[in-house]
Amino acid sequence: MGIACLLLSGKLVLGALGALIFLYALIKRPEIGLIGILIATASVVFEDRLPLIPLGGFSLHIPDVLLLTSLGLIILRWMGERNFKLVRTPLDWPLLAFVGITLLSTIVAILGSSVDPILSRRAIRTLLYYLTFFIVTNLVRERRQLIFLVNGILLLATVVAAMMVAQYIVGNSIAIIPGRVEEL
């Protein structure tokens, strides 16, 4: 750890250590990744203050990494565990078709120069979170996982609602949650 801090920046080493701990937790309890995606996208944190992971011409946000890691975990478990079966539902193909058509139309629009690539990537990012459906159906298998997930969603909804009320009370003077603030 000390040698890594000497060779690299302390923030990078701390981020890598946090990522390893979270990856271990994600493998053991995949529902934590779903809650993490919700926390990062539910107006609790300022999304522009989350660290970005640069990858050439684009960057990944923390929820993107959680989504890709969880989807990758489904593939790894399907390929590596003998008793792991993919759960199929009637919504699988329509959802995959929707995401595929969305990606295709966005790519065509970007290549045709009719939309801004940065704005389209932001918009498509939101639609790609529909893929969390597959994480729920394939990685949340036990009752305790489902109860944890539902309780986490309810707790997050309560926190967001309380923050919205507090933001409404203080108005624009203090930014508690990102986004629009309605005034009386």
N, C-alpha and C positions, 0 to 999 in steps of 0.2 A: 504494500500500500504506500509506504513511504517512498520507495523507488519510483512508483508510478506518479506520485505527486511531484517528484523532482523532474521527471522526464516530460510530463504533460501538465496541463493546468489543473488546479485543484477542483474547479467546477466540473471539468470533464471527468475526473476520477470519481467525484462524488455522484455525478449523474450516472456513470457506468455502474457504480455500486448499487445505487437506487434501482437502476434498470434490472440488474441481476436479481435483487431481492424481489422486485415486483414480478419478474418472469417466473421465479420459483413459486410465488403465491398464485400466479395465473395458472400455472400447470396444476397445482394442487386444488385450487378453487376458482374455476373459470368464471364464476358469477361475479367475482371481484372485478374482472375486466369489464364486464357489462356495466357495473356500477360506476367504474372509472370513466367509461365513455359518457355515461349520463351526467356525471358531475362536471366533466369538462365541457359539455355542450348545453347545460341546462341553466345558463346565466348565473351560476354561483360564482364562477371565477371569470375574470376578464380574459377572453380567449386570445386577445392580442398580446397578453403578458405571458402566455405559456411558451416554453421554449420550442423552437423549431428545429427539425433535423434536416439540414440541407442535403439534397441529393441531385447534384447537377443543376438542371434547369428548373427544378421545383423543390418544394420542401414538404415534409410531413409534420402534421401536428400530433400531439400526444394521443388524442382519440384515434387518429388514423393508425398509429403504431399499435394501439390496443386492438383495434379491429383486425388489422392484418395479422397480428400475432395470434389472436383467437381463431381466425379462419385457418391459419397455418397449423395450429394445434389440432384442429379437426382433421386436416389432411394427414398430419403425422400419426395421430391415433388410428385413423382408418388404415393407414399403410403398415403401422407397426404393431398394433395390438390385435391378436386373433379374435378376441371376443367383442371387439368394438364394431358395431354395425351403424351405418348411417341411417338416421331416422328420415323417412320420406313422408311428406305430407302433400295434400292436394294443392297447397299454395306454392310449392317449390318451383315448378316450371313457370307459372305466371309471374312470380317475383323475379326469377332469373331473366325472363323475357323482358320485363319492365326495365331492369337494370341494364341489360344488354342494349336495348333500344335507346335508352337514355345515353349510354356511353357512345354508341354509334352516332346518334344525332349531334352530340356535343363535338365529337371529333370532326364530323362533316362541317359543322358550323365554324369550328376553329380553322380548318383547312380552307374553307371558303372565305375566310377573313370577314365574316359577317358579325362575329362577336369577339369581345375582348377575352383572350385566353385566361387571364388572371381571374376575371369575374366568373367565367364559366367553370374554372376549377373549383372556385369557392362554392358555386351552386351545386355542382356535381358531388362535391364532398358530402353535402347534406343528404343527398339522395342515396349515396352509397352506404349510409348508416342503416338503411333498410336491411342490409345483409346481416345485421345483428339477429335477425329472425333465425338464421341458420345456427348461430352460436347458441341461442336459447334451445332450439329443438335438438341439437346434437351434443351439447356439453352440459346442459342442466338436466340431469337425469334422476336425481334423488330428491325426495321430498324436502330434506333440510336445505338443499341448494335453492329450491324454488321458494321456500319460506324466507330464506335470507335475501333473495333477489326482490321479492315482493315487499318485504319490510324495508329494504334499502331504498326502493323506489318511493314508498310512502314517506319515509323520513326525508328524502331529498325533496319531494313535493312540499312537505311541511316547511322545510327550511327556505325553499324558494318563495313560497307564499308569504312567509314572515318577512323575508327580505323585500318583497314587493310592497308590502304594507309599510314597512319602515321607510323605503324609498319614497313612497307616496307622501308620507308624513313630512319628511325632511325636504322634499322637492328636489330641485336641481342643485342646491347648495353643496351637498355631499353626494358623491357617486358611490352607492352601495352595490348596485347591480349594473352591468353594462346594458346598453340598449336605450330604448325610448323611456322617458319619464313623463307620465301624464300629470298635468297640473290641474288643480281644482278650478 
